[in-house]
């Protein structure tokens, strides 16, 4: 098996609310949409984020485990500069993200903050000056 991820799928309670957040609030463009079922975004050259209606998800994958706290993973969006972290967090806040944790200097040398989407999935917005942080950035725009 090749070492790669093709899709990240999140089961969401209210697909319309997720659409408002990601499309209207964050300005993302859907790559595919089936109303009431799924909303997909091409988030990388070969990576799709799929927001799948919770009922549809459970019918195919199985029951979702429920409990208190934060899901034990984060989605990360890396940016090229510290100020971009703050700008993305501000955009998320305007889109209705709650909670939003402001950017902070981290012990490992980067600068990150977090926001939650309508289902509580945590997004890390990160400036990572190290080599692994540079690997995930798109090439600079030419202009």
Secondary structure, DSSP 8 states (H G I E B T S, - for coil): --S---EEEEEES-HHHHHIIIIIIT----SEEETTTEEEEEEETTEEEEEEEHHHHHHHH------SS--S--EEEEESSHHHHHHHHHHHHHTT-SSEEEEEE-TTS-EEEEEE-TT--EEEEEE--SHHHHHTS------
